[in-house]
Amino acid sequence: MVTANPKLAKQARLRKLSNDDLFEAYLNEMKLRQLSPIYISDTKDLLLKFKAHLNGKKPNVEKAEAL
């Protein structure tokens, strides 16, 4: 399915990624934004906790709020 909305196309692409690939893509995007190394490190730590909390399941709002 092709969509004219780039944001929806990106969301559809991200939904198909494994959790490992999804989190890696997020971290890479943060690095491109030239955020501070401390912020990136703290975010990476939080993502690792969230990944463990997911236990292989796809992320969603409810699981994020439960963390």
C-alpha positions as CSV (number, residue, x, y, z in Angstrom):
1,M,0.0,0.0,0.0
2,V,1.4,3.4,-1.0
3,T,0.3,6.5,0.8
4,A,0.6,10.1,-0.1
5,N,1.2,11.0,3.6
6,P,5.0,10.5,4.4
7,K,4.3,10.2,8.1
8,L,1.8,7.4,7.6
9,A,4.2,5.7,5.2
10,K,7.0,5.9,7.8
11,Q,4.7,4.5,10.5
12,A,3.7,1.6,8.3
13,R,7.4,0.9,7.6
14,L,8.3,1.0,11.3
15,R,5.5,-1.4,12.3
16,K,7.1,-4.0,10.1
17,L,10.5,-3.8,11.9
18,S,11.6,-6.2,14.7
19,N,12.0,-4.6,18.1
20,D,15.8,-4.7,17.7
21,D,15.6,-2.9,14.3
22,L,13.0,-0.4,15.6
23,F,15.1,0.7,18.6
24,E,18.2,0.8,16.5
25,A,16.5,3.1,14.0
26,Y,15.3,5.3,16.8
27,L,18.8,5.6,18.3
28,N,20.3,6.4,14.9
29,E,17.7,9.1,14.3
30,M,18.6,10.6,17.6
31,K,22.3,10.7,16.7
32,L,21.5,12.5,13.5
33,R,19.7,15.2,15.5
34,Q,23.0,15.9,17.3
35,L,21.6,15.5,20.8
36,S,23.9,15.4,23.8
37,P,25.8,12.1,24.4
38,I,24.4,11.9,27.9
39,Y,20.8,12.3,26.6
40,I,21.4,9.6,24.0
41,S,22.9,7.3,26.7
42,D,20.0,7.8,29.1
43,T,17.5,7.1,26.3
44,K,19.4,4.0,25.2
45,D,19.2,2.7,28.8
46,L,15.5,3.4,29.0
47,L,15.0,1.7,25.6
48,L,16.8,-1.4,26.9
49,K,14.5,-1.5,29.9
50,F,11.5,-1.1,27.7
51,K,12.7,-3.9,25.3
52,A,13.1,-6.2,28.3
53,H,9.6,-5.2,29.5
54,L,8.2,-6.0,26.1
55,N,9.5,-9.6,26.2
56,G,9.5,-9.9,22.4
57,K,6.1,-8.4,21.9
58,K,5.4,-5.3,19.8
59,P,5.5,-2.0,21.6
60,N,2.3,0.0,22.2
61,V,1.1,2.8,24.4
62,E,-0.2,0.6,27.2
63,K,3.1,-1.3,27.6
64,A,5.0,2.0,27.6
65,E,2.7,3.4,30.3
66,A,3.1,0.2,32.4
67,L,6.9,0.6,32.4
